[in-house]
Amino acid sequence: MKVAEHLYVYLWNDPRENNCNTVFIDGKVPLLIDPGHLPRTQDLFSRMRADGADPGKIRVVICTHVHPDHFEGTLAFKDPAVKIAISQREGKYIEEIEHAGQSEYRVDFYLKEGDLILGRHEFQILLTPGHTPGGLTIYWPRYKVLIAGDVVFMQSVGRSDFPGGDAGELKQSVERLSNLSTELLIPGHGPAIQGGAKIRDNFEFVHRMYFR
């Protein structure tokens, strides 16, 4: 669904299957964030086409982390012109734990913390470990959009009991994101949260319920 200029959000609402929310940002360098499970990518592409967004134009795919429900869909992109990116720390994690020995997964470049410019769009890459060692969050300052992966959800936070998870790091990551000026928070699962006041209330709820 198109929610703003250049911005399309595809929430995954089927409770029978574990799949993630996906974000598409159109422009000179079309960007897809978190393609989800591989068997679900054709459904995603159909939804994009229905909105007038051409998945064949995607040139960069960023995954917030490499759990299969976010990362497996990168296998749908066979064209080497489509570049796939994760954080460098997550690259080590994928080798050591998550997909050891599975050479079919491709990563073309690693993201560091800082500014990322794709065409005319300027993003901030924030390293937000805790759910996984090298998880990242994408912040779009122009529109105050936060694409949070599995760090924080509506009234909840990501699990830290998976291999490589760390509850202390997760708390620090959530606190860091709570200080951003955000008008649309898109988590990795569940509903998006719109409006600065609602987002601040959600962070306060999360702090009260999980970190006090």
N, CA, C and O of each residue as an XYZ file, in Angstrom:
848
protein
N       0.847     -1.191      0.000
C       0.000      0.000      0.000
C       0.881      1.240      0.000
O       1.834      1.331      0.775
N       0.563      2.193     -0.869
C       1.300      3.443     -0.901
C       0.801      4.323      0.237
O      -0.395      4.596      0.343
N       1.723      4.763      1.086
C       1.330      5.554      2.248
C       1.823      6.992      2.172
O       1.333      7.851      2.906
N       2.788      7.269      1.293
C       3.314      8.621      1.124
C       4.071      8.655     -0.195
O       4.249      7.627     -0.848
N       4.515      9.846     -0.581
C       5.289      9.958     -1.808
C       6.514      9.054     -1.738
O       7.318      9.160     -0.812
N       6.650      8.178     -2.707
C       7.766      7.237     -2.839
C       7.707      6.068     -1.853
O       8.498      5.135     -1.984
N       6.809      6.084     -0.882
C       6.842      5.105      0.203
C       5.665      4.134      0.120
O       4.503      4.540      0.094
N       5.996      2.839      0.079
C       5.001      1.764      0.045
C       5.287      0.821      1.215
O       6.433      0.435      1.444
N       4.246      0.458      1.947
C       4.397     -0.426      3.103
C       3.497     -1.640      2.910
O       2.309     -1.509      2.616
N       4.084     -2.821      3.080
C       3.337     -4.070      2.924
C       3.397     -4.839      4.242
O       4.365     -5.539      4.538
N       2.329     -4.682      5.021
C       2.247     -5.367      6.309
C       1.830     -6.812      6.077
O       1.027     -7.109      5.192
N       2.387     -7.700      6.885
C       2.038     -9.113      6.786
C       1.065     -9.451      7.903
O       1.405     -9.378      9.084
N      -0.148     -9.821      7.515
C      -1.218     -9.954      8.508
C      -1.746    -11.374      8.662
O      -2.755    -11.576      9.338
N      -1.096    -12.363      8.056
C      -1.576    -13.740      8.158
C      -1.021    -14.373      9.437
O       0.178    -14.642      9.509
N      -1.860    -14.614     10.441
C      -1.347    -15.152     11.709
C      -0.883    -16.598     11.601
O      -0.224    -17.107     12.508
N      -1.221    -17.265     10.501
C      -0.821    -18.668     10.341
C       0.620    -18.807      9.880
O       1.191    -19.894      9.963
N       1.211    -17.734      9.399
C       2.565    -17.803      8.864
C       3.425    -16.690      9.461
O       2.962    -15.571      9.681
N       4.679    -17.028      9.713
C       5.607    -16.036     10.237
C       6.324    -15.377      9.068
O       7.259    -15.950      8.508
N       5.899    -14.198      8.705
C       6.566    -13.437      7.663
C       6.636    -11.981      8.116
O       5.878    -11.556      8.988
N       7.546    -11.228      7.522
C       7.783     -9.875      8.027
C       7.084     -8.816      7.188
O       6.618     -9.085      6.080
N       7.020     -7.619      7.730
C       6.591     -6.457      6.974
C       7.704     -6.038      6.015
O       8.890     -6.179      6.313
N       7.294     -5.524      4.866
C       8.243     -5.117      3.824
C       7.987     -3.664      3.455
O       6.843     -3.208      3.446
N       9.059     -2.942      3.151
C       8.961     -1.546      2.738
C       9.615     -1.389      1.369
O      10.706     -1.905      1.129
N       8.939     -0.675      0.479
C       9.499     -0.335     -0.829
C       9.555      1.176     -0.940
O       8.568      1.861     -0.669
N      10.709      1.698     -1.337
C      10.888      3.132     -1.521
C      11.310      3.368     -2.967
O      12.392      2.958     -3.388
N      10.450      4.028     -3.709
C      10.685      4.270     -5.126
C      11.592      5.490     -5.317
O      11.729      6.319     -4.418
N      12.193      5.583     -6.473
C      13.073      6.708     -6.770
C      14.079      6.325     -7.830
O      13.876      5.344     -8.545
N      15.172      7.086     -7.949
C      16.187      6.784     -8.938
C      16.877      5.455     -8.655
O      17.323      4.770     -9.575
N      16.963      5.096     -7.381
C      17.531      3.805     -6.979
C      16.483      3.106     -6.110
O      16.541      3.200     -4.884
N      15.526      2.407     -6.727
C      14.439      1.792     -5.954
C      14.966      0.805     -4.915
O      15.807     -0.045     -5.210
N      14.451      0.940     -3.694
C      14.947      0.201     -2.529
C      13.848     -0.664     -1.936
O      12.728     -0.200     -1.722
N      14.175     -1.932     -1.670
C      13.282     -2.831     -0.949
C      13.938     -3.201      0.372
O      15.121     -3.538      0.413
N      13.165     -3.139      1.449
C      13.689     -3.456      2.777
C      12.938     -4.653      3.333
O      11.713     -4.625      3.452
N      13.676     -5.709      3.674
C      13.140     -6.939      4.270
C      12.137     -7.641      3.343
O      10.929     -7.481      3.513
N      12.626     -8.413      2.367
C      11.716     -9.087      1.426
C      10.929    -10.242      2.025
O       9.962    -10.694      1.412
N      11.307    -10.738      3.199
C      10.532    -11.801      3.835
C      10.962    -13.186      3.400
O      12.045    -13.369      2.846
N      10.096    -14.166      3.660
C      10.365    -15.547      3.251
C      10.298    -15.673      1.738
O       9.507    -14.995      1.083
N      11.132    -16.543      1.191
C      11.170    -16.735     -0.256
C       9.815    -17.136     -0.844
O       9.425    -16.559     -1.859
N       9.075    -18.091     -0.269
C       7.785    -18.455     -0.876
C       6.751    -17.336     -0.887
O       5.747    -17.432     -1.593
N       6.982    -16.282     -0.119
C       6.020    -15.188     -0.032
C       6.370    -14.001     -0.934
O       5.620    -13.027     -0.994
N       7.510    -14.081     -1.637
C       7.912    -12.923     -2.439
C       6.980    -12.703     -3.626
O       6.754    -11.558     -4.016
N       6.435    -13.763     -4.209
C       5.534    -13.566     -5.348
C       4.253    -12.859     -4.913
O       3.703    -12.049     -5.659
N       3.783    -13.163     -3.715
C       2.633    -12.432     -3.171
C       2.996    -10.959     -2.989
O       2.204    -10.074     -3.312
N       4.200    -10.702     -2.469
C       4.668     -9.329     -2.299
C       4.721     -8.607     -3.640
O       4.246     -7.477     -3.758
N       5.294     -9.250     -4.646
C       5.429     -8.602     -5.949
C       4.057     -8.326     -6.568
O       3.874     -7.311     -7.239
N       3.103     -9.214     -6.348
C       1.743     -8.991     -6.867
C       1.111     -7.773     -6.204
O       0.450     -6.972     -6.865
N       1.316     -7.637     -4.897
C       0.774     -6.482     -4.182
C       1.429     -5.188     -4.662
O       0.772     -4.152     -4.764
N       2.708     -5.253     -4.951
C       3.394     -4.078     -5.468
C       2.837     -3.674     -6.832
O       2.565     -2.499     -7.077
N       2.672     -4.648     -7.705
C       2.149     -4.340     -9.045
C       0.753     -3.746     -8.962
O       0.407     -2.855     -9.737
N      -0.047     -4.235     -8.025
C      -1.396     -3.694     -7.860
C      -1.366     -2.224     -7.467
O      -2.314     -1.485     -7.732
N      -0.274     -1.802     -6.833
C      -0.112     -0.398     -6.440
C       0.606      0.428     -7.499
O       0.853      1.618     -7.303
N       0.942     -0.204     -8.627
C       1.659      0.510     -9.673
C       3.150      0.571     -9.465
O       3.831      1.349    -10.132
N       3.686     -0.238     -8.545
C       5.124     -0.283     -8.275
C       5.709     -1.516     -8.955
O       5.225     -2.628     -8.742
N       6.722     -1.335     -9.752
C       7.305     -2.420    -10.539
C       8.445     -3.081     -9.772
O       9.492     -2.459     -9.593
N       8.277     -4.325     -9.310
C       9.375     -4.987     -8.588
C      10.597     -5.226     -9.463
O      11.698     -5.424     -8.948
N      10.416     -5.209    -10.783
C      11.552     -5.387    -11.672
C      12.518     -4.224    -11.669
O      13.627     -4.339    -12.191
N      12.113     -3.101    -11.087
C      12.980     -1.928    -11.020
C      13.804     -1.868     -9.740
O      14.644     -0.981     -9.592
N      13.579     -2.798     -8.814
C      14.334     -2.786     -7.560
C      15.831     -2.907     -7.851
O      16.252     -3.766     -8.626
N      16.625     -2.044     -7.226
C      18.066     -2.084     -7.433
C      18.853     -2.345     -6.158
O      20.005     -2.772     -6.225
N      18.261     -2.099     -5.012
C      18.940     -2.372     -3.737
C      17.960     -3.061     -2.805
O      16.808     -2.644     -2.682
N      18.419     -4.115     -2.150
C      17.641     -4.806     -1.122
C      18.440     -4.759      0.173
O      19.567     -5.251      0.235
N      17.851     -4.165      1.203
C      18.482     -4.109      2.522
C      17.682     -4.980      3.477
O      16.454     -4.911      3.522
N      18.389     -5.795      4.235
C      17.740     -6.597      5.276
C      18.172     -6.082      6.642
O      19.361     -5.905      6.909
N      17.192     -5.846      7.496
C      17.509     -5.349      8.833
C      18.290     -6.374      9.640
O      19.094     -6.017     10.501
N      18.050     -7.649      9.358
C      18.826     -8.737      9.961
C      18.596     -9.996      9.128
O      17.821     -9.975      8.172
N      19.268    -11.095      9.489
C      19.297    -12.248      8.584
C      18.465    -13.435      9.059
O      18.674    -14.548      8.576
N      17.542    -13.239      9.976
C      16.594    -14.312     10.247
C      15.814    -14.613      8.973
O      15.502    -13.692      8.219
N      15.491    -15.889      8.711
C      14.894    -16.256      7.424
C      13.628    -15.495      7.064
O      13.378    -15.254      5.883
N      12.815    -15.105      8.055
C      11.570    -14.405      7.744
C      11.794    -12.979      7.260
O      10.842    -12.297      6.882
N      13.037    -12.523      7.269
C      13.395    -11.213      6.712
C      14.342    -11.347      5.515
O      14.282    -10.553      4.577
N      15.206    -12.348      5.555
C      16.342    -12.423      4.643
C      16.183    -13.443      3.521
O      16.767    -13.278      2.450
N      15.406    -14.485      3.752
C      15.333    -15.593      2.786
C      14.876    -15.122      1.407
O      15.301    -15.673      0.392
N      14.014    -14.109      1.367
C      13.494    -13.613      0.098
C      14.542    -13.004     -0.805
O      14.266    -12.759     -1.979
N      15.749    -12.748     -0.290
C      16.804    -12.237     -1.176
C      17.134    -13.242     -2.264
O      17.680    -12.865     -3.301
N      16.818    -14.507     -2.053
C      17.079    -15.527     -3.069
C      16.236    -15.326     -4.321
O      16.540    -15.907     -5.363
N      15.190    -14.522     -4.243
C      14.359    -14.244     -5.414
C      15.043    -13.298     -6.389
O      14.590    -13.138     -7.523
N      16.136    -12.666     -5.954
C      16.803    -11.670     -6.781
C      18.066    -12.283     -7.388
O      19.138    -12.270     -6.783
N      17.911    -12.814     -8.583
C      19.018    -13.477     -9.274
C      19.858    -12.507    -10.101
O      21.022    -12.779    -10.394
N      19.264    -11.378    -10.473
C      19.940    -10.403    -11.316
C      21.069     -9.739    -10.535
O      20.809     -9.126     -9.499
N      22.320     -9.842    -11.001
C      23.424     -9.206    -10.260
C      23.328     -7.686    -10.209
O      24.050     -7.047     -9.444
N      22.438     -7.097    -11.023
C      22.240     -5.648    -10.952
C      21.524     -5.241     -9.677
O      21.578     -4.075     -9.285
N      20.851     -6.184     -9.023
C      20.193     -5.924     -7.743
C      21.200     -6.200     -6.632
O      21.674     -7.327     -6.488
N      21.524     -5.190     -5.857
C      22.547     -5.313     -4.825
C      21.894     -5.564     -3.461
O      20.936     -4.888     -3.089
N      22.418     -6.529     -2.736
C      21.857     -6.950     -1.453
C      22.813     -6.539     -0.335
O      24.022     -6.751     -0.426
N      22.246     -5.945      0.726
C      23.086     -5.383      1.780
C      22.562     -5.740      3.160
O      21.354     -5.795      3.392
N      23.493     -5.981      4.067
C      23.233     -6.143      5.493
C      24.372     -5.428      6.217
O      25.273     -4.889      5.575
N      24.336     -5.420      7.539
C      25.454     -4.822      8.267
C      26.635     -5.795      8.282
O      26.463     -7.004      8.125
N      27.824     -5.250      8.474
C      29.014     -6.094      8.470
C      28.995     -7.076      9.638
O      29.386     -8.233      9.485
N      28.552     -6.626     10.779
C      28.487     -7.520     11.936
C      27.485     -8.641     11.684
O      27.689     -9.768     12.136
N      26.415     -8.343     10.973
C      25.445     -9.389     10.640
C      26.021    -10.359      9.621
O      25.633    -11.526      9.579
N      26.957     -9.869      8.792
C      27.627    -10.758      7.855
C      28.416    -11.841      8.567
O      28.426    -12.991      8.130
N      29.072    -11.489      9.648
C      29.796    -12.490     10.438
C      28.820    -13.473     11.092
O      29.086    -14.672     11.181
N      27.698    -12.938     11.541
C      26.688    -13.771     12.190
C      26.126    -14.805     11.223
O      25.932    -15.964     11.591
N      25.868    -14.391      9.999
C      25.294    -15.313      9.025
C      26.265    -16.447      8.709
O      25.843    -17.572      8.441
N      27.552    -16.157      8.740
C      28.550    -17.183      8.486
C      28.677    -18.139      9.665
O      28.848    -19.344      9.476
N      28.593    -17.610     10.864
C      28.864    -18.408     12.055
C      27.666    -19.223     12.525
O      27.822    -20.354     12.984
N      26.459    -18.641     12.409
C      25.308    -19.253     13.072
C      24.145    -19.515     12.138
O      23.671    -20.646     12.030
N      23.684    -18.477     11.462
C      22.354    -18.544     10.878
C      22.269    -19.408      9.637
O      21.359    -20.229      9.526
N      23.197    -19.248      8.696
C      23.122    -20.003      7.453
C      24.488    -20.584      7.081
O      24.904    -20.526      5.924
N      25.164    -21.133      8.059
C      26.508    -21.634      7.821
C      26.505    -22.691      6.719
O      25.710    -23.630      6.738
N      27.407    -22.514      5.767
C      27.554    -23.495      4.705
C      26.554    -23.374      3.582
O      26.608    -24.171      2.645
N      25.652    -22.430      3.624
C      24.646    -22.281      2.576
C      25.096    -21.163      1.628
O      24.757    -19.995      1.819
N      25.853    -21.540      0.619
C      26.512    -20.561     -0.235
C      25.562    -19.861     -1.198
O      25.963    -18.916     -1.877
N      24.291    -20.314     -1.271
C      23.385    -19.685     -2.224
C      22.991    -18.271     -1.809
O      22.529    -17.492     -2.642
N      23.165    -17.932     -0.554
C      22.858    -16.581     -0.113
C      23.958    -15.626     -0.586
O      25.150    -15.925     -0.512
N      23.511    -14.470     -1.072
C      24.456    -13.497     -1.633
C      24.332    -12.174     -0.893
O      23.227    -11.682     -0.664
N      25.470    -11.601     -0.520
C      25.527    -10.256      0.035
C      26.534     -9.480     -0.787
O      27.688     -9.890     -0.910
N      26.103     -8.350     -1.358
C      26.967     -7.586     -2.250
C      27.753     -6.485     -1.542
O      28.864     -6.154     -1.955
N      27.191     -5.923     -0.489
C      27.956     -4.933      0.261
C      27.411     -4.841      1.677
O      26.273     -5.212      1.961
N      28.269     -4.332      2.553
C      27.922     -4.199      3.965
C      27.680     -2.734      4.302
O      28.342     -1.838      3.777
N      26.731     -2.517      5.177
C      26.376     -1.176      5.608
C      27.023     -0.856      6.949
O      27.029     -1.671      7.872
N      27.562      0.342      7.027
C      28.075      0.859      8.286
C      27.096      1.896      8.826
O      26.223      2.385      8.108
N      27.259      2.216     10.090
C      26.419      3.265     10.648
C      26.759      4.608     10.001
O      27.925      4.945      9.794
N      25.706      5.357      9.691
C      25.915      6.663      9.088
C      24.940      6.918      7.961
O      23.923      6.235      7.840
N      25.250      7.896      7.141
C      24.358      8.307      6.063
C      24.448      7.344      4.884
O      25.517      6.831      4.553
N      23.311      7.118      4.269
C      23.221      6.326      3.048
C      22.409      7.129      2.048
O      21.261      7.485      2.314
N      23.000      7.412      0.904
C      22.329      8.192     -0.140
C      22.060      7.279     -1.324
O      22.984      6.700     -1.896
N      20.789      7.154     -1.689
C      20.370      6.374     -2.849
C      19.574      7.308     -3.755
O      18.425      7.639     -3.463
N      20.189      7.725     -4.847
C      19.529      8.716     -5.688
C      19.361     10.011     -4.930
O      20.331     10.582     -4.430
N      18.115     10.479     -4.845
C      17.826     11.721     -4.122
C      17.368     11.474     -2.685
O      17.059     12.418     -1.958
N      17.325     10.218     -2.284
C      16.865      9.888     -0.932
C      18.069      9.741     -0.004
O      19.046      9.072     -0.339
N      17.987     10.366      1.151
C      19.039     10.288      2.157
C      18.498      9.597      3.407
O      17.510     10.031      3.999
N      19.160      8.528      3.789
C      18.760      7.741      4.953
C      19.882      7.753      5.990
O      21.033      8.075      5.695
N      19.505      7.393      7.205
C      20.492      7.151      8.251
C      20.433      5.680      8.633
O      19.367      5.148      8.941
N      21.580      5.036      8.609
C      21.689      3.649      9.039
C      22.139      3.638     10.493
O      23.175      4.205     10.839
N      21.349      2.989     11.336
C      21.650      2.885     12.760
C      21.866      1.420     13.107
O      21.017      0.582     12.802
N      22.974      1.105     13.731
C      23.210     -0.258     14.190
C      22.460     -0.455     15.502
O      22.699      0.250     16.482
N      21.552     -1.424     15.503
C      20.683     -1.636     16.660
C      20.683     -3.125     17.030
O      19.711     -3.831     16.762
N      21.766     -3.598     17.642
C      21.847     -5.009     18.018
C      20.945     -5.333     19.198
O      20.379     -4.453     19.848
N      20.836     -6.626     19.447
C      20.041     -7.113     20.579
C      19.175     -8.285     20.170
O      19.203     -9.339     20.807
N      18.401     -8.103     19.104
C      17.637     -9.225     18.541
C      18.592    -10.156     17.807
O      18.507    -11.376     17.943
N      19.496     -9.577     17.031
C      20.643    -10.275     16.455
C      21.865     -9.389     16.676
O      21.717     -8.210     16.998
N      23.076     -9.940     16.508
C      24.272     -9.140     16.810
C      24.458     -7.925     15.920
O      25.015     -6.918     16.358
N      23.997     -8.005     14.666
C      24.260     -6.927     13.729
C      23.010     -6.322     13.130
O      23.042     -5.817     12.007
N      21.914     -6.365     13.860
C      20.678     -5.790     13.346
C      20.830     -4.295     13.088
O      21.572     -3.606     13.789
N      20.130     -3.809     12.089
C      20.170     -2.387     11.796
C      18.763     -1.829     11.625
O      17.809     -2.559     11.357
N      18.665     -0.527     11.787
C      17.423      0.214     11.623
C      17.667      1.312     10.601
O      18.753      1.890     10.551
N      16.667      1.598      9.793
C      16.776      2.625      8.760
C      15.854      3.773      9.121
O      14.654      3.589      9.324
N      16.435      4.962      9.197
C      15.676      6.177      9.522
C      15.709      7.106      8.315
O      16.768      7.354      7.738
N      14.540      7.617      7.942
C      14.404      8.514      6.791
C      14.057      9.892      7.336
O      12.879     10.187      7.537
N      15.039     10.736      7.578
C      14.782     12.003      8.268
C      13.777     12.904      7.561
O      12.979     13.572      8.218
N      13.804     12.930      6.237
C      12.931     13.843      5.502
C      11.469     13.637      5.867
O      10.713     14.598      6.005
N      11.078     12.377      6.023
C       9.685     12.065      6.333
C       9.498     11.564      7.760
O       8.385     11.228      8.165
N      10.595     11.515      8.523
C      10.566     11.044      9.910
C       9.980      9.634      9.999
O       9.122      9.347     10.834
N      10.470      8.766      9.112
C      10.042      7.372      9.050
C      11.131      6.499      9.654
O      12.309      6.645      9.326
N      10.732      5.593     10.539
C      11.652      4.676     11.194
C      11.281      3.248     10.816
O      10.184      2.787     11.129
N      12.185      2.553     10.150
C      11.979      1.160      9.749
C      12.808      0.328     10.705
O      14.025      0.215     10.557
N      12.130     -0.260     11.701
C      12.799     -0.721     12.916
C      13.160     -2.197     12.935
O      13.767     -2.659     13.901
N      12.805     -2.959     11.891
C      13.092     -4.385     11.959
C      12.441     -5.001     13.186
O      11.304     -4.674     13.526
N      13.170     -5.899     13.851
C      12.605     -6.593     15.020
C      13.146     -6.032     16.333
O      13.316     -6.772     17.302
N      13.414     -4.738     16.365
C      13.858     -4.104     17.609
C      12.662     -3.762     18.487
O      12.633     -4.115     19.666
N      11.674     -3.076     17.916
C      10.519     -2.643     18.694
C       9.265     -2.781     17.842
O       9.284     -2.542     16.635
N       8.161     -3.179     18.507
C       6.875     -3.363     17.848
C       5.812     -2.544     18.587
O       6.111     -1.801     19.522
N       4.594     -2.699     18.149
C       3.468     -2.155     18.903
C       3.386     -2.866     20.244
O       3.041     -4.046     20.310
N       3.703     -2.144     21.309
C       3.629     -2.625     22.687
C       4.491     -3.865     22.944
O       4.163     -4.685     23.801
N       5.583     -3.997     22.207
C       6.450     -5.151     22.425
C       7.839     -4.858     21.866
O       8.065     -3.833     21.223
N       8.762     -5.782     22.128
C      10.125     -5.678     21.616
C      10.527     -7.019     21.025
O       9.864     -8.034     21.240
N      11.633     -7.007     20.272
C      12.132     -8.240     19.690
C      12.669     -9.187     20.749
O      13.090     -8.768     21.828
N      12.646    -10.450     20.424
C      13.194    -11.457     21.335
C      14.716    -11.358     21.352
O      15.349    -11.049     20.342
N      15.277    -11.625     22.509
C      16.729    -11.616     22.636
C      17.268    -12.975     23.075
O      18.438    -13.101     23.436
N      16.393    -14.002     23.039
C      16.816    -15.326     23.485
C      17.192    -16.248     22.330
O      17.456    -17.431     22.547
N      17.221    -15.723     21.102
C      17.732    -16.499     19.981
C      19.261    -16.461     20.006
O      19.843    -15.606     20.673
N      19.923    -17.384     19.284
C      21.388    -17.318     19.216
C      21.865    -15.947     18.753
O      21.378    -15.413     17.756
N      22.816    -15.389     19.482
C      23.349    -14.079     19.145
C      22.586    -12.922     19.740
O      23.015    -11.775     19.615
N      21.460    -13.190     20.388
C      20.686    -12.120     20.999
C      21.300    -11.644     22.297
O      22.067    -12.369     22.931
N      20.964    -10.417     22.698
C      21.529     -9.839     23.916
C      20.526     -8.831     24.477
O      20.265     -7.799     23.857
N      19.970     -9.129     25.641
C      18.926     -8.285     26.215
C      19.442     -6.888     26.545
O      18.724     -5.904     26.365
N      20.671     -6.794     27.022
C      21.236     -5.485     27.341
C      21.395     -4.615     26.108
O      21.075     -3.427     26.135
N      21.888     -5.202     25.032
C      22.033     -4.452     23.784
C      20.672     -4.062     23.217
O      20.516     -2.974     22.663
N      19.690     -4.948     23.354
C      18.351     -4.630     22.861
C      17.778     -3.420     23.595
O      17.188     -2.535     22.976
N      17.951     -3.386     24.899
C      17.467     -2.245     25.675
C      18.116     -0.946     25.190
O      17.431      0.059     24.997
N      19.428     -0.968     24.996
C      20.125      0.223     24.520
C      19.618      0.639     23.139
O      19.473      1.829     22.862
N      19.350     -0.342     22.274
C      18.861     -0.030     20.931
C      17.481      0.616     20.986
O      17.216      1.593     20.284
N      16.607      0.067     21.820
C      15.265      0.643     21.949
C      15.347      2.063     22.489
O      14.666      2.957     21.986
N      16.170      2.278     23.504
C      16.316      3.619     24.066
C      16.842      4.600     23.021
O      16.412      5.753     22.970
N      17.756      4.146     22.206
C      18.301      5.017     21.168
C      17.218      5.416     20.163
O      17.115      6.585     19.792
N      16.421      4.457     19.730
C      15.372      4.762     18.751
C      14.306      5.676     19.348
O      13.701      6.476     18.635
N      14.079      5.558     20.644
C      13.047      6.379     21.281
C      13.397      7.865     21.251
O      12.515      8.708     21.419
N      14.665      8.197     21.041
C      15.093      9.592     21.022
C      14.986     10.246     19.648
O      15.224     11.446     19.513
N      14.633      9.471     18.633
C      14.484     10.030     17.297
C      13.130     10.715     17.151
O      12.157     10.341     17.806
N      13.083     11.708     16.294
C      11.818     12.368     15.975
C      11.136     11.558     14.882
O      11.537     11.612     13.719
N      10.097     10.802     15.260
C       9.487      9.845     14.339
C       7.990     10.098     14.223
O       7.298     10.303     15.219
N       7.509     10.079     12.985
C       6.081     10.229     12.718
C       5.453      8.948     12.175
O       4.231      8.801     12.193
N       6.276      8.027     11.696
C       5.778      6.728     11.240
C       6.792      5.668     11.607
O       7.919      5.675     11.113
N       6.386      4.748     12.485
C       7.243      3.651     12.899
C       6.733      2.375     12.231
O       5.594      1.961     12.442
N       7.595      1.763     11.426
C       7.241      0.521     10.733
C       8.064     -0.602     11.334
O       9.258     -0.705     11.050
N       7.457     -1.449     12.161
C       8.199     -2.550     12.768
C       8.314     -3.729     11.807
O       7.697     -3.740     10.743
N       9.103     -4.709     12.192
C       9.267     -5.888     11.356
C       8.051     -6.776     11.316
O       7.883     -7.551     10.374
N       7.196     -6.681     12.319
C       5.972     -7.479     12.389
C       4.888     -6.632     13.051
O       5.179     -5.743     13.852
N       3.642     -6.922     12.706
C       2.538     -6.241     13.359
C       2.238     -4.891     12.737
O       2.814     -4.531     11.711
N       1.329     -4.140     13.363
C       0.882     -2.878     12.781
C       1.935     -1.780     12.866
O       2.767     -1.763     13.773
N       1.882     -0.867     11.908
C       2.690      0.341     11.980
C       2.044      1.317     12.958
O       0.857      1.204     13.265
N       2.822      2.265     13.441
C       2.334      3.279     14.378
C       2.564      4.641     13.745
O       3.690      4.974     13.375
N       1.514      5.423     13.619
C       1.611      6.727     12.973
C       1.272      7.834     13.962
O       0.317      7.731     14.733
N       2.073      8.894     13.923
C       1.854     10.036     14.798
C       2.886     10.075     15.915
O       3.073      9.089     16.628
N       3.548     11.204     16.066
C       4.607     11.320     17.051
C       4.166     11.005     18.469
O       4.902     10.354     19.211
N       2.973     11.456     18.861
C       2.497     11.217     20.230
C       2.257      9.725     20.476
O       2.612      9.204     21.533
N       1.663      9.048     19.512
C       1.403      7.609     19.668
C       2.706      6.825     19.730
O       2.818      5.850     20.473
N       3.687      7.253     18.945
C       4.972      6.560     18.955
C       5.678      6.775     20.289
O       6.252      5.837     20.842
N       5.643      7.990     20.807
C       6.247      8.245     22.124
C       5.539      7.433     23.201
O       6.192      6.883     24.087
N       4.220      7.351     23.138
C       3.469      6.549     24.107
C       3.869      5.080     24.014
O       3.970      4.392     25.030
N       4.096      4.607     22.799
C       4.481      3.206     22.629
C       5.856      2.937     23.239
O       6.060      1.915     23.895
N       6.798      3.855     23.020
C       8.118      3.674     23.627
C       8.027      3.710     25.155
O       8.712      2.942     25.831
N       7.203      4.579     25.696
C       7.036      4.627     27.152
C       6.437      3.328     27.676
O       6.851      2.823     28.719
N       5.463      2.792     26.950
C       4.865      1.511     27.346
C       5.922      0.411     27.335
O       6.009     -0.384     28.271
N       6.718      0.370     26.278
C       7.751     -0.660     26.154
C       8.757     -0.549     27.290
O       9.124     -1.558     27.893
N       9.204      0.662     27.588
C      10.147      0.849     28.698
C       9.546      0.368     30.020
O      10.212     -0.296     30.814
N       8.278      0.713     30.240
C       7.625      0.377     31.500
C       7.432     -1.128     31.644
O       7.613     -1.676     32.731
N       7.063     -1.804     30.544
C       6.717     -3.218     30.603
C       7.930     -4.154     30.504
O       7.906     -5.257     31.050
N       8.985     -3.719     29.813
C      10.075     -4.645     29.512
C      11.403     -4.273     30.150
O      12.265     -5.139     30.296
N      11.602     -3.005     30.540
C      12.923     -2.602     30.957
C      12.961     -1.968     32.341
O      13.980     -1.395     32.725
N      11.871     -2.059     33.096
C      11.883     -1.530     34.464
C      11.607     -2.650     35.450
O      11.574     -2.415     36.658
